[in-house]
């Protein structure tokens, strides 16, 4: 009797573990991994509109990054005294669109990387172009890409887009969210 009871407990525990593993595996397959890229180049609404159309991009959130003031307001950023630039946080599925592809769009389509503190009609340090790398490996990747563009003479003038390690990103006020 004792042996039968022990076997039942063993198989009950084993069945529970297998069910947990199967459920976890299914959940992991159902939820694709996402990554984030934080970039700045002129008006965040323009960047939001562009990146939200890219296959594999899950969300694009306007905000502020690169400055010295915590939780800045739009009005404060526009004064140019906070050090922040209008930025977007792009959440994407790297199995669909790569970080490199996001960089290619950024440097080739999203802005003029040879113009400092200006993108189209938007002028000022709050409109400057910056790539905020997640870590040192990503900073090396974006630096290598800029070096590649420079060596190919992809642009007539030098690239002045700032490359930095990620700094805090502050979402813009609700009236800026679309």
N, CA and C of each residue as an Amber inpcrd file, in Angstrom:
protein
   534
   0.8100000  -1.1930000   0.0000000   0.0000000   0.0000000   0.0000000
   0.8510000   1.2530000   0.0000000   1.8670000   1.2140000   0.8560000
   2.7370000   2.3760000   0.9550000   3.4170000   2.6660000  -0.3830000
   3.8130000   1.6260000  -1.1050000   4.4710000   1.7900000  -2.3890000
   3.5190000   2.4050000  -3.4140000   2.2850000   1.9740000  -3.4300000
   1.2980000   2.5190000  -4.3520000   1.0410000   3.9990000  -4.0540000
   0.9520000   4.3390000  -2.7830000   0.7410000   5.7300000  -2.3820000
   1.9300000   6.5980000  -2.7890000   3.1380000   6.0960000  -2.6210000
   4.3490000   6.8250000  -2.9970000   4.3840000   7.0420000  -4.5050000
   4.0190000   6.0000000  -5.2550000   3.9970000   6.1220000  -6.7170000
   2.9840000   7.1740000  -7.1690000   1.8130000   7.1500000  -6.5440000
   0.7840000   8.1280000  -6.9140000   1.2780000   9.5500000  -6.6590000
   1.9120000   9.7500000  -5.4930000   2.4470000  11.0790000  -5.1930000
   3.5120000  11.4740000  -6.2070000   4.3980000  10.5320000  -6.5350000
   5.4640000  10.8130000  -7.4980000   4.8780000  11.2160000  -8.8460000
   3.9260000  10.4080000  -9.3350000   3.3440000  10.7100000 -10.6430000
   2.4950000  11.9800000 -10.6010000   1.8730000  12.2610000  -9.4850000
   1.1170000  13.5080000  -9.3320000   2.0320000  14.7170000  -9.4060000
   3.1680000  14.6400000  -8.7020000   4.1430000  15.7320000  -8.7320000
   4.7320000  15.8640000 -10.1350000   5.0660000  14.7330000 -10.7540000
   5.6380000  14.7610000 -12.1040000   4.6510000  15.3770000 -13.0970000
   3.3760000  14.9970000 -12.9920000   2.3670000  15.5550000 -13.8950000
   2.2250000  17.0620000 -13.6860000   2.2710000  17.4950000 -12.4360000
   2.1840000  18.9340000 -12.1450000   3.3660000  19.6800000 -12.7370000
   4.5620000  19.1140000 -12.5920000   5.7580000  19.7550000 -13.1470000
   5.6950000  19.8330000 -14.6690000   5.2670000  18.7310000 -15.2980000
   5.1570000  18.7350000 -16.7570000   4.1300000  19.7630000 -17.2280000
   3.0220000  19.8640000 -16.5130000   2.0080000  20.8570000 -16.8780000
   2.5660000  22.2670000 -16.7330000   3.3280000  22.4980000 -15.6680000
   3.9240000  23.8230000 -15.4550000   4.9270000  24.1460000 -16.5510000
   5.7470000  23.1650000 -16.9120000   6.7370000  23.3740000 -17.9720000
   6.0360000  23.6330000 -19.3080000   5.0130000  22.8500000 -19.6080000
   4.2940000  23.0210000 -20.8690000   3.6160000  24.3840000 -20.9330000
   3.0160000  24.8000000 -19.8320000   2.3500000  26.1010000 -19.7900000
   3.3540000  27.2260000 -19.9440000   4.4740000  27.1360000 -19.2430000
   5.5130000  28.1610000 -19.3280000   6.0660000  28.2330000 -20.7430000
   6.3260000  27.0750000 -21.3450000   6.8520000  27.0490000 -22.7030000
   5.8960000  27.6800000 -23.6930000   4.6110000  27.4040000 -23.5500000
   3.6100000  27.9800000 -24.4360000   3.5330000  29.4860000 -24.2590000
   3.5620000  29.9290000 -23.0090000   3.5070000  31.3770000 -22.7580000
   4.7270000  32.0710000 -23.3380000   5.8830000  31.4320000 -23.1990000
   7.1120000  32.0360000 -23.7190000   7.0620000  32.1330000 -25.2410000
   6.4780000  31.1200000 -25.8900000   6.3690000  31.1600000 -27.3450000
   5.3450000  32.1980000 -27.7960000   4.2940000  32.3750000 -27.0140000
   3.2320000  33.2960000 -27.3990000   3.6540000  34.7560000 -27.2720000
   4.5300000  35.0480000 -26.3220000   4.9390000  36.4360000 -26.0950000
   6.3250000  36.6710000 -26.6830000   6.4120000  37.3120000 -27.8600000
   7.7280000  37.5490000 -28.4510000   8.5570000  38.5010000 -27.5970000
   9.8440000  38.3120000 -27.6520000  10.7690000  39.1740000 -26.9230000
  10.7790000  40.5450000 -27.5910000  10.7940000  41.5780000 -26.7740000
  10.8940000  42.9240000 -27.3330000  12.1280000  43.6140000 -26.7750000
  12.6080000  44.5820000 -27.5250000  13.7300000  45.4150000 -27.1010000
  13.3310000  46.8650000 -27.3170000  14.1280000  47.7570000 -26.7430000
  13.8450000  49.1850000 -26.8690000  15.0290000  49.9280000 -27.4680000
  14.7080000  50.9450000 -28.2270000  15.7100000  51.8770000 -28.7500000
  15.2070000  53.2780000 -28.4280000  16.0840000  54.1250000 -27.9040000
  15.7130000  55.5140000 -27.6290000  16.5400000  56.3970000 -28.5540000
  15.8390000  57.2210000 -29.3340000  16.4920000  58.0800000 -30.3140000
  15.8350000  59.4600000 -30.3130000  16.5890000  60.4280000 -30.7670000
  16.0900000  61.8020000 -30.8590000  16.5130000  62.3830000 -32.1990000
  15.6010000  63.1130000 -32.8310000  15.9230000  63.7920000 -34.0970000
  14.7690000  64.6940000 -34.4790000  14.7550000  65.8720000 -33.9350000
  13.6920000  66.8080000 -34.2650000  12.4340000  66.5320000 -33.4680000
  11.3090000  66.9180000 -34.0110000  10.0150000  66.7720000 -33.3510000
   9.6850000  65.3030000 -33.1050000   9.3240000  64.9610000 -31.8750000
   9.0520000  63.5520000 -31.5860000   7.8340000  63.0310000 -32.3340000
   6.8960000  63.8860000 -32.7090000   5.7430000  63.4160000 -33.4700000
   6.1500000  62.9170000 -34.8500000   7.1200000  63.5610000 -35.4770000
   7.6010000  63.0990000 -36.7870000   8.2600000  61.7330000 -36.6560000
   9.0820000  61.5880000 -35.6220000   9.7480000  60.3010000 -35.3950000
   8.7200000  59.2160000 -35.0690000   7.7420000  59.5690000 -34.2510000
   6.6880000  58.6190000 -33.8830000   5.9380000  58.1460000 -35.1270000
   5.5590000  59.0820000 -35.9880000   4.8170000  58.7340000 -37.2040000
   5.6280000  57.8080000 -38.1050000   6.9210000  58.0650000 -38.2250000
   7.7690000  57.2570000 -39.0910000   7.9560000  55.8410000 -38.5440000
   8.3740000  55.7350000 -37.2920000   8.6890000  54.4220000 -36.7310000
   7.4480000  53.5750000 -36.4720000   6.3040000  54.1840000 -36.2490000
   5.0980000  53.3950000 -35.9830000   4.6410000  52.6270000 -37.2230000
   5.1560000  52.9640000 -38.3870000   4.7940000  52.2740000 -39.6360000
   5.7130000  51.0980000 -39.9650000   6.7500000  50.9110000 -39.1770000
   7.7300000  49.8630000 -39.4610000   7.2330000  48.5250000 -38.9280000
   7.2450000  47.5100000 -39.7850000   6.8390000  46.1700000 -39.3680000
   7.7800000  45.6980000 -38.2550000   7.2100000  45.1970000 -37.1860000
   7.9950000  44.7210000 -36.0470000   8.0820000  45.7330000 -34.9180000
   7.7350000  46.9800000 -35.1960000   7.7090000  47.9950000 -34.1350000
   6.3750000  47.8630000 -33.4140000   6.4440000  47.6480000 -32.1120000
   5.2470000  47.4380000 -31.2960000   4.6620000  48.7490000 -30.7840000
   5.5290000  49.6840000 -30.4090000   5.0450000  50.9800000 -29.9280000
   6.1380000  52.0290000 -30.0670000   5.7070000  53.2730000 -30.1690000
   6.6230000  54.4110000 -30.2240000   6.0670000  55.4530000 -29.2590000
   6.8550000  55.7700000 -28.2380000   6.3940000  56.6890000 -27.1950000
   7.2090000  57.9740000 -27.2120000   6.5610000  59.1290000 -27.3950000
   7.2870000  60.3950000 -27.3490000   7.6960000  60.7500000 -25.9220000
   8.8340000  61.4130000 -25.8050000   9.3000000  61.8330000 -24.4880000
  10.5460000  62.6850000 -24.5920000  11.3020000  62.6870000 -23.5010000
  12.4910000  63.5330000 -23.3990000  13.6440000  62.7120000 -22.8400000
  14.8480000  62.9520000 -23.3410000  16.0360000  62.2530000 -22.8430000
  17.2600000  63.1190000 -23.1050000  18.3200000  62.8120000 -22.3730000
  19.6000000  63.4620000 -22.6180000  19.8970000  64.6740000 -21.7730000
  19.0090000  65.0100000 -20.8610000  19.2040000  66.2260000 -20.0770000
  19.5580000  65.9790000 -18.6280000  19.5480000  67.0620000 -17.8800000
  19.9660000  67.0010000 -16.4800000  18.8150000  67.2140000 -15.5020000
  17.6000000  67.4210000 -15.9980000  16.4400000  67.6800000 -15.1500000
  15.5410000  66.4460000 -15.1260000  15.1820000  65.9820000 -13.9300000
  14.2790000  64.8390000 -13.8040000  12.8480000  65.2730000 -14.1170000
  12.1470000  64.4240000 -14.8530000  10.7400000  64.6390000 -15.1950000
  10.4640000  66.0440000 -15.7470000  11.1170000  66.4000000 -16.8340000
  10.9240000  67.7450000 -17.3930000   9.5530000  67.8870000 -18.0560000
   9.0910000  69.0900000 -18.1570000   7.8540000  69.3780000 -18.8900000
   8.2230000  69.8040000 -20.3130000   7.2440000  69.7420000 -21.1950000
   7.4580000  70.1770000 -22.5710000   7.9040000  71.6360000 -22.6040000
   7.2540000  72.4500000 -21.8090000   7.5840000  73.8780000 -21.7710000
   9.0320000  74.0890000 -21.3410000   9.4760000  73.3380000 -20.3210000
  10.8570000  73.4750000 -19.8440000  11.8540000  73.0040000 -20.9020000
  11.5550000  71.8830000 -21.5630000  12.4520000  71.3640000 -22.6030000
  12.5870000  72.3820000 -23.7350000  11.4930000  73.0220000 -24.1010000
  11.5120000  74.0020000 -25.1980000  12.3730000  75.2250000 -24.8980000
  12.6650000  75.4870000 -23.6330000  13.5240000  76.6350000 -23.3100000
  14.9800000  76.3580000 -23.6530000  15.3230000  75.0640000 -23.7970000
  16.7080000  74.7000000 -24.0860000  17.5940000  74.6670000 -22.8570000
  17.0170000  74.8520000 -21.6710000  17.8260000  74.9000000 -20.4460000
  17.8980000  73.5710000 -19.6980000  17.0830000  72.5860000 -20.0770000
  17.0780000  71.3000000 -19.3620000  18.1400000  70.3410000 -19.8870000
  18.6080000  70.5870000 -21.1030000  19.5580000  69.6780000 -21.7380000
  18.8910000  68.5160000 -22.4520000  17.5670000  68.3730000 -22.3280000
  16.8530000  67.2690000 -22.9600000  16.6000000  67.5440000 -24.4350000
  16.4260000  66.4610000 -25.1680000  16.0020000  66.5290000 -26.5650000
  14.6770000  65.7850000 -26.6830000  13.8130000  66.2560000 -27.5680000
  12.5940000  65.5030000 -27.8550000  13.0400000  64.1560000 -28.4140000
  12.5310000  63.0790000 -27.8320000  12.9920000  61.7280000 -28.1460000
  11.8020000  60.7910000 -28.3020000  12.0850000  59.6060000 -28.8140000
  11.0820000  58.5450000 -28.8300000  11.7040000  57.2650000 -28.3020000
  10.8690000  56.4980000 -27.5970000  11.2700000  55.1580000 -27.1550000
  10.5400000  54.1830000 -28.0690000  11.3110000  53.4650000 -28.8750000
  10.7660000  52.5230000 -29.8460000  10.8620000  51.1230000 -29.2490000
   9.7280000  50.4750000 -29.0640000   9.6990000  49.0920000 -28.5920000
   9.4730000  48.2200000 -29.8200000  10.3690000  47.2480000 -30.0180000
  10.3140000  46.4690000 -31.2550000  10.6140000  44.9980000 -31.0010000
  10.2010000  44.1710000 -31.9530000  10.4520000  42.7340000 -31.9180000
  11.7030000  42.4740000 -32.7650000  12.8310000  42.1230000 -32.1320000
  14.0730000  41.9460000 -32.8910000  14.0570000  40.7430000 -33.8410000
  13.0570000  39.8730000 -33.7190000  12.9600000  38.7700000 -34.6790000
  12.3140000  39.2390000 -35.9850000  11.7280000  40.4410000 -35.9740000
  11.0860000  40.9950000 -37.1670000  11.9030000  42.1460000 -37.7500000
  12.3720000  43.0430000 -36.8950000  13.1710000  44.1920000 -37.3290000
  14.3800000  44.3040000 -36.3960000  15.5430000  44.4650000 -36.9680000
  16.7710000  44.5080000 -36.1610000  17.1080000  45.9330000 -35.7230000
  17.9550000  46.0250000 -34.7220000  18.4530000  47.3280000 -34.2800000
  19.1800000  48.0160000 -35.4350000  19.9390000  47.2470000 -36.1860000
  20.6530000  47.7980000 -37.3460000  19.6680000  48.4160000 -38.3450000
  18.5660000  47.7430000 -38.6050000  17.5680000  48.2840000 -39.5320000
  16.9590000  49.5830000 -38.9930000  16.7260000  49.6360000 -37.6810000
  16.2160000  50.8750000 -37.0830000  17.2320000  52.0000000 -37.2450000
  18.5210000  51.6650000 -37.1000000  19.5770000  52.6670000 -37.2990000
  19.6150000  53.1430000 -38.7510000  19.4850000  52.2060000 -39.6820000
  19.5010000  52.5790000 -41.1000000  18.3690000  53.5520000 -41.4190000
  17.1960000  53.2880000 -40.8780000  16.0660000  54.2010000 -41.0770000
  16.3840000  55.5500000 -40.4440000  16.9440000  55.5160000 -39.2520000
  17.2690000  56.7470000 -38.5300000  18.2450000  57.6150000 -39.3170000
  19.3200000  57.0140000 -39.8100000  20.3490000  57.8010000 -40.4950000
  20.0100000  58.1190000 -41.9500000  19.2110000  57.2890000 -42.6040000
  18.9330000  57.4930000 -44.0240000  17.6330000  58.2270000 -44.3070000
  16.6500000  58.0850000 -43.4040000  15.3200000  58.6100000 -43.6870000
  14.8380000  59.6010000 -42.6280000  15.0740000  59.2920000 -41.3690000
  14.4390000  60.0280000 -40.2710000  14.9640000  61.4400000 -40.0680000
  16.2060000  61.6790000 -40.3900000  16.7670000  63.0090000 -40.1300000
  18.0190000  63.2340000 -40.9600000  18.5050000  64.4580000 -40.9410000
  19.7740000  64.7910000 -41.5870000  20.8550000  64.6960000 -40.5140000
  21.6670000  63.6420000 -40.5410000  22.6640000  63.4520000 -39.4860000
  23.8440000  64.4130000 -39.5580000  23.8430000  65.2980000 -40.5520000
  24.9550000  66.2450000 -40.6970000  24.5900000  67.6500000 -40.2050000
  23.3980000  67.8050000 -39.6770000  22.9380000  69.1110000 -39.2090000
  22.8000000  69.0960000 -37.6940000  23.4570000  70.0320000 -37.0380000
  23.4270000  70.1040000 -35.5740000  22.2710000  71.0010000 -35.1080000
  21.5590000  70.5150000 -34.0950000  20.5020000  71.2950000 -33.4240000
  19.4170000  71.8010000 -34.3690000  19.1330000  70.9990000 -35.3840000
  18.0780000  71.4050000 -36.3110000  17.6260000  70.1930000 -37.1210000
  16.3220000  70.0800000 -37.2800000  15.7420000  69.1060000 -38.1880000
  14.5920000  69.7980000 -38.8910000  14.7770000  70.0920000 -40.1570000
  13.7550000  70.8250000 -40.9080000  13.5060000  72.1830000 -40.2730000
  12.2320000  72.5010000 -40.0260000  11.9220000  73.8140000 -39.4530000
  12.1700000  73.8970000 -37.9420000  12.4490000  72.7510000 -37.3050000
  12.6570000  72.7190000 -35.8550000  14.1010000  73.0600000 -35.5280000
  14.3060000  74.1260000 -34.7600000  15.6540000  74.6010000 -34.4510000
  15.8280000  74.6980000 -32.9400000  16.9970000  74.2740000 -32.4610000
  17.3260000  74.3780000 -31.0450000  17.9080000  73.0790000 -30.5250000
  18.5680000  73.1460000 -29.3820000  19.2140000  71.9510000 -28.8310000
  18.1980000  70.8740000 -28.4610000  16.9590000  71.2460000 -28.2210000
  15.9290000  70.2530000 -27.9020000  15.5080000  69.4520000 -29.1350000
  15.9940000  69.8400000 -30.3080000  15.7160000  69.1070000 -31.5440000
  16.9560000  68.4050000 -32.0990000  18.0210000  68.3300000 -31.3120000
  19.2520000  67.7150000 -31.8050000  19.0700000  66.2050000 -31.9660000
  19.9420000  65.6150000 -32.7590000  19.8760000  64.1840000 -33.0500000
  20.8130000  63.4170000 -32.1240000  20.2590000  62.3750000 -31.4830000
  21.0270000  61.5490000 -30.5490000  20.5630000  60.1040000 -30.6720000
  21.5030000  59.1740000 -30.6250000  21.1900000  57.7610000 -30.4530000
  21.6260000  57.4080000 -29.0400000  20.6810000  56.9320000 -28.2290000
  20.9700000  56.5140000 -26.8550000  21.1230000  54.9940000 -26.8490000
  22.3560000  54.5200000 -26.7790000  22.6250000  53.0830000 -26.8010000
  22.2870000  52.4580000 -25.4510000  21.7320000  51.2630000 -25.4910000
  21.3280000  50.5210000 -24.2930000  22.5170000  50.1750000 -23.4040000
  23.6430000  49.8180000 -24.0290000  24.8300000  49.4010000 -23.2840000
  26.0600000  49.6290000 -24.1610000  27.2290000  49.2630000 -23.6350000
  28.4650000  49.5280000 -24.3860000  28.5230000  48.7220000 -25.6870000
  27.9390000  47.5290000 -25.7100000  27.9380000  46.7370000 -26.9470000
  27.1100000  47.4400000 -28.0270000  25.9650000  47.9550000 -27.6470000
  25.1270000  48.6600000 -28.6150000  25.7780000  49.9820000 -29.0400000
  26.4930000  50.6200000 -28.1220000  27.2160000  51.8480000 -28.4680000
  28.3050000  51.5450000 -29.4990000  28.9830000  50.4080000 -29.3420000
  29.9890000  49.9980000 -30.3350000  29.3210000  49.7340000 -31.6880000
  28.1420000  49.1180000 -31.6600000  27.4240000  48.8200000 -32.9030000
  27.0460000  50.1030000 -33.6510000  26.4870000  51.0630000 -32.9400000
  26.0900000  52.3050000 -33.6110000  27.3210000  53.1050000 -34.0340000
  28.3830000  53.0740000 -33.2380000  29.6280000  53.7680000 -33.6120000
  30.2260000  53.1570000 -34.8710000  30.1930000  51.8260000 -34.9600000
  30.7070000  51.1430000 -36.1520000  29.8700000  51.4940000 -37.3810000
  28.5600000  51.6000000 -37.1970000  27.7000000  51.9590000 -38.3180000
  27.9930000  53.3830000 -38.8010000  28.1820000  54.3020000 -37.8680000
  28.5230000  55.6860000 -38.2420000  29.8790000  55.7160000 -38.9490000
  30.8390000  54.9280000 -38.4560000  32.1530000  54.8540000 -39.1060000
  32.0160000  54.3010000 -40.5280000  31.1470000  53.3150000 -40.6930000
  30.9010000  52.7430000 -42.0230000  30.3030000  53.7990000 -42.9610000
  29.3110000  54.5360000 -42.4780000  28.7150000  55.6000000 -43.2970000
  29.7530000  56.6530000 -43.6660000  30.6100000  56.9840000 -42.7040000
  31.6530000  57.9900000 -42.9370000  32.6560000  57.4890000 -43.9680000
  33.0960000  56.2370000 -43.8400000  34.0910000  55.7020000 -44.7780000
  33.5220000  55.5630000 -46.1900000  32.2240000  55.3240000 -46.2930000
  31.5820000  55.2290000 -47.6100000  31.2330000  56.5990000 -48.1810000
  31.4730000  57.6290000 -47.3650000  31.1030000  58.9980000 -47.7610000
  29.6210000  59.0660000 -48.1440000  28.8110000  58.4860000 -47.2600000
  27.3690000  58.4450000 -47.4920000  26.7450000  59.8350000 -47.4820000
  27.4130000  60.7680000 -46.8100000  26.9120000  62.1380000 -46.7190000
  28.0190000  63.0990000 -47.1200000  27.6380000  64.2200000 -47.6930000
  28.6220000  65.2160000 -48.1380000  29.3300000  65.8880000 -46.9690000
  28.6340000  66.0080000 -45.8400000  29.2020000  66.6550000 -44.6520000
  29.3750000  65.6370000 -43.5270000  30.1820000  65.9600000 -42.5230000
  30.4020000  65.0330000 -41.4060000  29.1140000  64.7660000 -40.6110000
  28.9990000  63.5550000 -40.1000000  27.8730000  63.1840000 -39.2410000
  28.0840000  63.8210000 -37.8740000  27.0800000  64.5490000 -37.4000000
  27.1740000  65.2230000 -36.0980000  26.1610000  64.6770000 -35.0910000
  25.4400000  63.6390000 -35.4620000  24.5070000  63.0030000 -34.5350000
  25.2810000  62.5210000 -33.3160000  24.7750000  62.8210000 -32.1200000
  25.4360000  62.3930000 -30.8860000  25.1740000  60.9090000 -30.6450000
  26.1810000  60.2130000 -30.1380000  26.0620000  58.8090000 -29.7540000
  26.3720000  58.7340000 -28.2690000  25.4140000  58.2680000 -27.4840000
  25.5840000  58.2320000 -26.0310000  25.0400000  56.9390000 -25.4490000
  25.5320000  56.6200000 -24.2600000  24.8940000  55.5490000 -23.5030000
  23.5440000  56.0630000 -23.0230000  22.6150000  55.1410000 -22.8980000
  21.2520000  55.5030000 -22.5180000  21.2140000  56.2720000 -21.2110000
  20.3860000  57.2730000 -21.2150000  20.1020000  58.0720000 -20.0290000
  18.6110000  57.9300000 -19.7440000  18.1510000  58.3950000 -18.6050000
  16.7170000  58.2430000 -18.3160000  15.8420000  58.8380000 -19.4200000
  14.7820000  58.1140000 -19.7260000  13.7830000  58.5630000 -20.6980000
  12.5410000  58.9540000 -19.9070000  12.0240000  60.1290000 -20.1750000
  10.8270000  60.6140000 -19.4970000   9.7020000  60.7350000 -20.5160000
   8.6270000  59.9470000 -20.3660000   7.5130000  60.0570000 -21.3050000
   6.9540000  61.4800000 -21.3270000   6.5600000  61.9150000 -22.5050000
   5.9570000  63.2410000 -22.6560000   4.5720000  63.2500000 -22.0050000
   4.0650000  64.4250000 -21.7990000   2.7490000  64.5980000 -21.2070000
   1.6910000  63.8750000 -22.0420000   0.5790000  63.5480000 -21.4050000
  -0.4650000  62.7650000 -22.0730000  -0.9750000  63.4380000 -23.3510000
  -1.0030000  64.7540000 -23.3970000  -1.5080000  65.4140000 -24.5990000
  -0.5470000  65.2810000 -25.7830000   0.6790000  64.8040000 -25.5390000
   1.6190000  64.5410000 -26.6290000   1.5550000  63.0890000 -27.0970000
   0.9010000  62.2260000 -26.3300000   0.8050000  60.8090000 -26.6820000
  -0.3110000  60.6280000 -27.7030000  -0.0570000  59.7960000 -28.6910000
  -1.0900000  59.5440000 -29.7170000  -1.6660000  58.1710000 -29.5530000
